[in-house]
Amino acid sequence: MFRGEYAGKKVFVTGHTGFKGSWLCEWLLQLGAEVTGFSLQSPTQPALFDQLGLAPRLRHHIGDIRDRAALGRALAEAKPDFLFHLAAQPLVRDSYARPVETFEVNLMGTVNLLEALRTVAQSCAAVFITTDKCYENREWVYGYREEDAMGGHDPYSASKGTAELAINSYRRSFFQGHPVRVASARAGNVIGGGDWALDRIVPDCMRALDRNQVIGVRNPRATRPWQHVLEPVGGYLWLGASLSAECGRRVSPKSGAQHPHGQPSIINAPPPTSTLASPFNFGPGHESNRTVEELVREILKHWPGRWEDRSDPQAVHEATLLQLSTDKANALLGWAPVWDFSMSIEQTVKWYRAVAQGGVNFQPARLTREQIAAYTDHAIQARQPWTMTAPVL
């Protein structure tokens, strides 16, 4: 998978103890990568990071990305070939309660990492993950494209929009002709097994169903681009692999060393320009842009229960319409979603229901790996380019 780019390579992941970071680390380890993680402790209890038993399987650093010195030391020690930045304060409603912390983590944490990357001397493909909410939401019925304006009504969205501006500024100011190449990735509303966060619709549904309680839905008519976590994680991995391939491969004049797959080895001489060091959207197909009510009704097909509308006209602002255009990822990377809305919901509920009903003998790690394998099999059948051995460029 991914042309073997990650086998034996050093990968630095921030936010590795979170929901999406745990899925990414599990997949990277299966690909043969040497993973170093830098993050706070697992943010929830239970936590997917612990359920997968990841701590002893990677270089596990507990740290705060607001601590520039500690982050710089960890990065210098890791000497990564790839970097994935996921550490964040990820919740919209929390950002109203903790706006300063949200900006400190999402904006200045990103700047700290960008600053640390300036000192990296070896070739490194860096993918910074932000969010679909970084766009100035005008409640359009069509998808936002990568060149659309950044913005954000709530502190979370604004912090991610400004993080994207910082990434672009550093890319243009400091990473032209630099051995580090920086891209950013904006994903839709991600769902999947192992998300235990409070105040998110899918984990809230799963907790209510497990307790035989009514699901309370606060914004049933809001539309979101729902996608299984493996969709954007696969996109991040493919973007990183493609960015690495674009960084310039040639035979070293001293050693004549060859890439393990028969191509010339990487040396620290990337090309002067890059088409992939830029932002990319990773969202679902148009049919997966559904309302929260449709999401809940689909969940109840796989785990019967009840829901009720608990809309609050005095609630803090949340966007109503939000969609992403993935034309760029499709045109430049050949990337396309694999699982449709129904399959994404089915696999998500399957994971949680197995955990709820499996008792102490259930192994979340086994089901997680089985779902990665199933997703990969469907991607092979769909002839996704990251499953093939043909050159990227």
ABEGO torsion letter per residue (X at the ends): XGGGAABGBBBBBBGAABAAAAAAAAAAAAAGBBBBBBBBBBABOBBAAAAAGAAAABBBBBBBAABAAAAAAAAAAAGBABBBBABBBABAAAAAABAAAAAAAAAAAAAAAAAAAAABABBBBBBBBBBAAABBBAGBABBBBAABBBBEABAAAAAAAAAAAAAAAAAAAAABGBABBBBBBBBBBBBEBGBABBGBAAAAAAAAAAAGBBBBBABAABBBBBBBAAAAAAAAAAAAAAAAAAAEBBBBAAAGBBBAAGBBBBBBBBBABBAABBBBBBBBBAAABBBAAAAAAAAAAABBBBBBBABBAABBBBBABBBBBAAAAAAAAGBBBABBAAAAAAAAAAAAAAAAAAEAABBAAAAAAAAAAAAAAAAAAAGBAAABABBAX
